[in-house]
Amino acid sequence: MKAELGRTTKALTHALLGGLVFWTPNVVAHWIIAYRFSGFVVMGLSVLLPATTILFFRAFLWPSLKQESRLSRALFAVLGIWIFGPSMMTFSSSFCGGGLSQPDAWRFFVFGTLLFPLFTLVMSAYDGTFFALLLTTLLLPILANSRFKEAVRQYQ
């Protein structure tokens, strides 16, 4: 029973970390840029969001873990990114006059979180994070499953 609770806690922690690490730079960018959003910002977010997420997990959480546990934790991090997507994008669009500054925003906030796969995908296209979302969804589990350190040790 304690082992199950520990695994559940670790899974929820990785989902929460994945969502926060991925979406926080987007919220900060919307806060700083507000109405001056452009294609350059989209390109910057497409590089910044996957890079910060992958570097965070590679540097702080995966070095001491076995490969099997890294993959499952990466999948929970990706799930957290998708679940937190509607709420974080709603929050970030508040700086541009949308999101939580609109009437009935809480209803959209709740339904968007409950229907997160569809809402995260569609909202990321409007938010400018579509390519970052897809790139992170693909690369995080692949890089968690990679045997880079073993390959380097093998050729030394």
Secondary structure, 3 states (H helix, E strand, C coil): CHHHHHHHHHHHHHHHHHHHHHHHHHHHHHHHHCCCCCHHHHHHHHHHHHHHHHHHHHHHHCCCCCHHHHHHHHHHHHHHHHHHHHHHHHHHHHHHCCHHHCCCHHHHHHHHHHCHHHHHHHHHHHHCCHHHHHHHHHHHHHHHHCCHHHHHHHCC
